[in-house]
Amino acid sequence: MTYFFETYGCEMNIAESAAVEQLLIARGWKKAASAQVADMAIINTCSIRETAENRIMGRLGWYSGLKAVRECKNGAKTKLLEEAVEYVKDGAKPLTLVVMGCMAERLLKEFRTKYSFVDYVVGTFAKHHFSEIIETVEQGGNPFNIDDSEPYKFAALSAEPGAFSTFVPIMHGCNNFCTYCIVPYVRGRECSRPVNEILHEIDVLSSYGVREITLIGQNVNSYKGLMGDETVNFARLLHIISAHIKETKSGIQWVRFMSSHPRDFTDDVIEAIATEDVVCHHIHLPVQHGSSAVLKKMNRVYTREQYLTLIEKIKARIPDVSLTTDIMMGFPGETEEDVELTLDLMRKVRYESAMMYYYNPREGTPAAKWEQIPEEIRKERLQRVIDLQLEHTHEQMSKRTGQTVKVLAESVSRDDKTELLGQTEQHEKVAFKADKKLIGQFVNVHIDSLSGNTFRGTLV
């Protein structure tokens, strides 16, 4: 039997899709070329922005038509679905449609009552039922309702098949309740994965040929997981993982993490990054805004000054660090002075790159009820931030030209089949001419030049 995935949203969604894919592969399922010819299609949804939900709703309309074709209902045939029509010409072959993820959690009852063509709705707390779903589909059984009231359970393995770099979830949920964010409402409260489970997954990933892992969670540096009777914080976890990788002579050489909350980025975390060789010198530290007044309205529980002090500490202890961030413009109540404070903070920090977006109200969050700034003003303010960040990205990356750096070769370049594409410890893309047999290995590359946001280099 065959499956097809559509995954939207964050790194956690990518990891959770990979975990379900591992279950399918273990039972002998194969990846389909398209949804049109799959036995089961799974849409992993995102609720972080309204635009993401609107896109998914559009895809659901398409899947409704696809299911009609696959079940030979109403003589439904469209040019878009010709492949599916060809697939069912010898008889009806129904498609099982599964919707999972944050949007499934947020709109659980609505999906079950209004979208009858969706066979299974799997919220964020019910993913461990996928084994039952797969078995039911294999046996041709009827869809069943899923109990979504159980505690969150971490998957044993979240590796994307064949990947040299993969995500390792270490915690789930969020306790921060930023006034713009839907995550605590769809992911629930924080829970941390036991240390022994994390170490076991790292061992399995190493045996699969994985060379780099990224520890993920909604707020990784508030991690408090158990190791026996001991409660381990995030800094201690980094030390434990580093020691384990060395003791087991693991093939994994780089450890990353995201995302972090500035409030919980303590001195011991900075020290762990500085002293452990396997922990990469790249930190994604979302600031969201440069104005203390706006940060207070966002409920970010730190000030502009506290954030800048933290950045100074990081740069002093880890001089070669690359810093990236998230910046949101147009939050309710934002003034022109607040915008200038954000631009000024960017000039002080000099981020290498940033995720930049303008505020969109999310139903169910406090900020959605406040008076909104007109969209054209939000867009204009965002553009000023983007323009400045483009300057900083070029400036920061240009500093690395002329250096010889360690690179993980990941794939053949799409633009030139004689080149490989890899990334540096600082999470920068590098293109260089090399034999494809080096894919999956660490190599040394001299950085010759910068083209856009990608380095051009020479294999050393």
Order of alpha helices (4+ residues) and beta strands (2+ residues): beta-alpha-beta-beta-alpha-alpha-beta-alpha-alpha-beta-alpha-beta-beta-alpha-beta-alpha-beta-beta-beta-alpha-beta-alpha-beta-alpha-alpha-beta-alpha-beta-alpha-beta-beta-beta-beta-beta
